[in-house]
Amino acid sequence: GLTIHSFLGESRKSSKKKQTRTFRPGDTKLENEWRHVKYLIIDEMSMVGRSLLARLNRVVKTAKHINSEIPFGDAPILVFRNTLRTQINNRAVLNKAIEMALRPMVCVAQDYFQRKIIDDLRLRKTILELPDNKTEHLPGDLPLVPGMPVLLTENMATELGLSNGTRGIFHQLVYEESSADIQFQDKNFPTNT
């Protein structure tokens, strides 16, 4: 996968001379790039502006030789909402754990209100089920499997190189088991999780 900007050959860095790739009918490089593309998947649609979407529309029509007034030449475009993306990611992690013959591992958020742990089970369950666009984009459950890629979205310890945008591989979760471990049955995860 590519970002829309990189696919269009645009730099997101501001510069005086903005260089963009030009696309013309008969552009064999463009046609080769799109030869096997069957679907266009756009994640975080809210971050895509009108002009960028219009440019992408022109590229698709040029690459696929479509002279049509129908946007994107009626090509299938999939736009994921955060909720759907989270479900797809959860399923991928669980499938990988099963493939590796590992017991699925899910970390459950511990929420606080006025610096006190929320211990009302119904309230905890309700909060955990909120979509991540209502919880500062933090899911209530975080499934983990060794070998999965991770990306930091905050500066954690910059002196150790753990800063926003740092990529890594998850290997192991080291934790202290809570004496007040509360089990939730969640339809998204197997009962042995």
C-alpha atoms as one frame of an Amber mdcrd trajectory, in Angstrom:
protein
   0.000   0.000   0.000   0.948   3.598  -0.552  -0.282   6.925   0.691  -2.291
   8.847  -1.876   0.371  11.564  -1.920   3.248   9.173  -2.600   1.259   7.307
  -5.235   0.567  10.587  -7.014   4.270  11.431  -6.775   3.641  14.417  -4.517
   5.737  15.492  -1.586   3.775  16.478   1.509   6.681  18.661   2.647   6.048
  22.278   1.821   8.504  23.683  -0.662   8.550  26.688  -2.954   8.635  24.501
  -6.058   6.004  21.847  -5.580   6.837  19.011  -7.938   4.004  16.738  -8.871
   3.973  13.877 -11.290   2.094  14.565 -14.523  -0.189  11.907 -15.934  -1.149
  11.757 -19.609  -3.021   9.172 -21.682  -0.567   6.570 -22.983   1.698   6.872
 -19.914   2.980   3.267 -19.833   4.482   3.630 -16.359   1.093   4.738 -15.007
  -0.733   1.981 -16.884   1.688  -0.647 -15.529   1.197   0.616 -11.967  -2.569
   0.229 -12.343  -2.559  -2.949 -14.449  -3.396  -5.316 -11.578  -5.273  -2.840
  -9.370  -8.831  -4.044  -8.897  -9.829  -2.010  -5.853  -8.859   1.346  -4.453
  -8.897   1.360  -0.657  -8.948   4.752   1.026  -8.339   4.827   4.748  -9.029
   7.953   6.815 -11.260   9.456   4.124 -11.835  12.509   6.311  -8.171  13.437
   5.708  -8.558  13.486   1.907  -9.421  16.889   0.470 -11.545  17.637  -2.588
  -8.666  18.613  -4.861  -6.661  15.500  -3.970  -9.693  13.299  -4.596 -10.304
  15.024  -7.959  -6.660  14.447  -8.943  -6.915  10.784  -7.963 -10.096  10.524
 -10.067  -8.216  11.862 -13.120  -5.359   9.402 -12.535  -7.698   6.390 -12.316
  -9.529   7.406 -15.492  -6.248   7.977 -17.346  -4.635   4.733 -16.167  -7.689
   2.605 -16.935  -8.518   4.373 -20.263 -11.953   5.486 -19.083 -13.640   8.432
 -20.787 -16.633   8.665 -18.545 -18.462  11.231 -16.481 -18.905   8.611 -13.771
 -16.476   9.374 -10.908 -13.479   7.016 -10.932 -14.960   5.349 -14.016 -17.157
   3.252 -11.743 -14.050   1.534 -10.290 -14.659  -0.105  -6.901 -13.465   2.153
  -4.098 -13.499   0.962  -0.505 -13.548   3.565   2.246 -13.043   2.225   5.750
 -14.332   3.840   8.860 -12.288   3.478  12.035 -14.739   0.915  13.422 -14.453
  -1.388  10.425 -10.680  -0.979  10.264 -10.413  -1.913  13.957 -12.500  -5.047
  13.380 -10.327  -6.067  10.414  -7.130  -5.503  12.424  -8.496  -7.477  15.398
  -9.418 -10.393  13.145  -5.975 -10.349  11.482  -4.209 -10.505  14.868  -6.434
 -13.333  16.095  -5.928 -15.312  12.874  -2.152 -14.884  13.175  -2.215 -16.111
  16.797  -4.197 -19.196  15.755  -1.829 -19.807  12.811   1.140 -19.670  15.223
  -0.683 -21.975  17.685  -0.589 -19.269  20.352  -3.305 -18.356  22.792  -4.722
 -14.993  21.671  -3.717 -12.129  23.967  -5.901  -9.047  24.414  -5.018  -6.087
  26.622  -8.104  -4.395  28.027  -8.051  -0.666  28.782  -8.212   0.401  32.411
 -10.247   3.601  32.507 -10.208   6.215  35.235 -12.598   8.975  36.221 -11.311
  11.766  38.462  -8.159   9.681  39.100 -10.156   6.715  40.371 -10.440   3.367
  38.617 -13.896   2.777  37.200 -15.014  -0.366  38.978 -18.710  -0.421  38.051
 -18.821  -3.418  35.675 -21.699  -2.116  33.549 -20.031   1.270  33.119 -16.670
  -0.365  32.272 -18.339  -2.588  29.682 -20.142   0.411  28.157 -16.924   2.435
  27.947 -14.983  -0.481  26.440 -17.608  -0.871  23.718 -17.419   2.780  22.622
 -16.072   3.277  19.080 -12.510   4.596  19.060 -13.593   7.932  17.561 -15.256
   8.593  20.952 -12.177   7.629  23.018  -9.404   9.751  21.479  -8.808   6.938
  18.953  -7.833   4.448  21.658  -9.599   1.089  21.441 -10.954  -0.608  24.566
  -9.244  -3.853  23.572  -5.820  -4.273  22.024  -5.133  -7.749  20.609  -1.440
  -8.637  20.430   0.561 -11.406  18.785   4.364 -11.770  18.641   5.801 -10.565
  15.347   3.122  -7.966  14.660   4.280  -4.506  13.547   3.621  -1.619  15.928
   3.743   2.154  15.507   4.048   4.681  18.315   1.647   7.599  18.016   3.020
   9.575  20.966   6.435  10.488  22.319   7.028   7.878  25.028  10.737   8.253
  25.866  12.479  10.321  23.216  15.856   9.826  24.905  15.484   6.106  24.124
  14.281   6.745  20.573  10.669   5.939  21.477   8.959   8.840  19.761   5.929
   9.502  17.610   6.260   7.622  14.309   8.706   4.996  15.587   8.007   1.578
  14.078   8.838  -1.702  15.722   7.911  -5.354  16.131   6.007  -6.643  19.152
   7.833  -9.583  20.751   6.514 -10.115  24.254   4.226  -8.581  26.853   5.679
  -8.438  30.346   3.187  -7.555  33.054   2.143  -8.093  36.624  -1.086  -9.984
  36.912  -3.651  -7.920  38.733  -5.140  -9.460  41.832  -8.425  -7.914  40.750
  -8.349  -9.369  37.239 -11.823  -8.924  35.801 -12.857 -11.149  32.914 -15.091
  -9.764  30.191 -16.763 -11.871  27.589 -16.539  -9.971  24.348 -18.111 -11.178
  21.117 -15.034  -9.968  19.187 -12.614 -12.367  20.885 -12.607 -16.111  21.652
 -13.450 -17.198  25.203  -9.922 -18.519  25.834  -8.383 -15.077  25.196
